[in-house]
Amino acid sequence: MDPLQGEGIYYAILSGQLAAQAINQSIEKDLLPSESYQTSIHLHISENLKWALPFSRFVFRFTKLAYEALKTYPELAHFYLQVLEGKENYQGFVSKMKARIGDLLKGRWSEKIRKAIARV
């Protein structure tokens, strides 16, 4: 489940697709499907959600700042839509968001924000 949106259907469907791919690969290459499946889950789902969790904590803690960043930099909203479509990942989005928040604050980081952004 995506910790920012609370949505899980996308990951359930993706997991099913990865399972089907693992089964196909196991037939073609005479491998155990579970090994291929676990590797794919880690690469395509777990790694992405690893970035989503601390980012969601930041957004829920600093909602106004996250809103201002999205309002000021509309390209972030577009990039986030690409994350939702599975075309981009949270790691790339978090990097772009951090840079824009830094621009938005122009060096006026509070200690709370500095610590929270370091965890993301």
C-alpha positions as CSV (number, residue, x, y, z in Angstrom):
1,M,0.0,0.0,0.0
2,D,1.3,3.5,-0.9
3,P,1.7,5.3,2.4
4,L,1.1,8.7,0.9
5,Q,-2.2,7.9,-0.7
6,G,-3.3,4.8,1.1
7,E,-3.8,3.1,-2.3
8,G,-2.9,-0.5,-2.9
9,I,-4.7,-1.7,-6.1
10,Y,-1.8,-0.5,-8.3
11,Y,0.7,-2.6,-6.3
12,A,-1.6,-5.6,-6.3
13,I,-1.9,-5.5,-10.0
14,L,1.8,-5.0,-10.5
15,S,2.5,-7.9,-8.1
16,G,0.2,-10.1,-10.2
17,Q,2.0,-9.0,-13.4
18,L,5.4,-9.7,-11.8
19,A,4.2,-13.1,-10.7
20,A,3.1,-14.0,-14.3
21,Q,6.5,-12.8,-15.6
22,A,8.3,-15.0,-13.0
23,I,6.2,-18.0,-14.0
24,N,7.0,-17.4,-17.7
25,Q,10.7,-17.0,-17.0
26,S,10.7,-20.1,-14.9
27,I,9.3,-22.1,-17.8
28,E,11.6,-20.6,-20.3
29,K,14.8,-20.9,-18.2
30,D,14.0,-23.8,-15.9
31,L,14.2,-21.6,-12.7
32,L,12.2,-21.4,-9.6
33,P,9.5,-18.7,-10.1
34,S,9.7,-17.7,-6.4
35,E,13.3,-16.4,-6.8
36,S,12.6,-14.3,-9.9
37,Y,9.3,-13.0,-8.3
38,Q,11.0,-12.0,-5.0
39,T,13.8,-10.2,-6.9
40,S,11.2,-8.3,-9.1
41,I,9.1,-7.4,-6.0
42,H,12.1,-6.0,-4.3
43,L,13.2,-4.0,-7.4
44,H,9.8,-2.7,-8.6
45,I,7.7,-2.4,-5.4
46,S,9.8,-2.5,-2.2
47,E,12.4,-0.1,-3.3
48,N,9.8,2.4,-4.4
49,L,7.8,2.2,-1.2
50,K,11.0,2.5,0.8
51,W,11.2,6.1,-0.5
52,A,7.4,6.7,-0.3
53,L,7.2,6.1,3.5
54,P,9.6,8.8,4.8
55,F,8.3,11.2,2.1
56,S,4.7,10.6,3.3
57,R,5.7,11.3,6.8
58,F,7.3,14.6,5.7
59,V,4.2,15.6,3.7
60,F,1.8,14.8,6.6
61,R,4.1,16.7,9.0
62,F,4.6,19.8,6.8
63,T,1.5,19.8,4.7
64,K,1.5,23.6,4.0
65,L,5.2,23.4,2.9
66,A,4.4,20.5,0.5
67,Y,1.4,22.3,-0.8
68,E,3.4,25.5,-1.4
69,A,6.0,23.5,-3.3
70,L,3.5,21.9,-5.5
71,K,1.7,25.2,-6.1
72,T,4.9,27.1,-6.8
73,Y,6.4,24.3,-9.0
74,P,3.6,22.8,-11.1
75,E,6.1,20.5,-12.8
76,L,6.3,18.6,-9.5
77,A,2.6,17.8,-9.7
78,H,3.1,16.5,-13.3
79,F,6.1,14.4,-12.1
80,Y,4.0,13.0,-9.2
81,L,1.3,12.0,-11.7
82,Q,3.9,10.1,-13.5
83,V,4.8,8.3,-10.2
84,L,1.1,7.4,-9.8
85,E,1.0,6.0,-13.4
86,G,4.1,3.9,-12.7
87,K,6.2,5.8,-15.2
88,E,8.5,7.3,-12.6
89,N,9.5,6.3,-9.0
90,Y,9.4,7.9,-5.6
91,Q,13.1,8.2,-5.4
92,G,13.2,10.5,-8.4
93,F,10.2,12.5,-7.2
94,V,11.7,12.9,-3.7
95,S,14.9,14.2,-5.1
96,K,13.1,16.8,-7.2
97,M,10.8,17.8,-4.3
98,K,13.8,18.3,-2.0
99,A,15.5,20.6,-4.5
100,R,12.3,22.6,-5.0
101,I,11.7,22.9,-1.2
102,G,15.3,24.1,-0.9
103,D,14.6,26.7,-3.6
104,L,11.3,27.7,-2.0
105,L,12.8,28.2,1.5
106,K,16.0,29.9,0.1
107,G,18.1,28.7,3.0
108,R,15.6,29.5,5.8
109,W,15.4,25.9,7.0
110,S,14.1,25.4,10.5
111,E,15.7,22.7,12.6
112,K,12.5,20.6,12.4
113,I,12.4,20.8,8.6
114,R,16.2,20.1,8.3
115,K,15.8,17.0,10.4
116,A,12.7,15.8,8.6
117,I,14.1,16.3,5.1
118,A,17.3,14.5,6.1
119,R,15.2,11.3,6.8
120,V,13.6,11.5,3.3
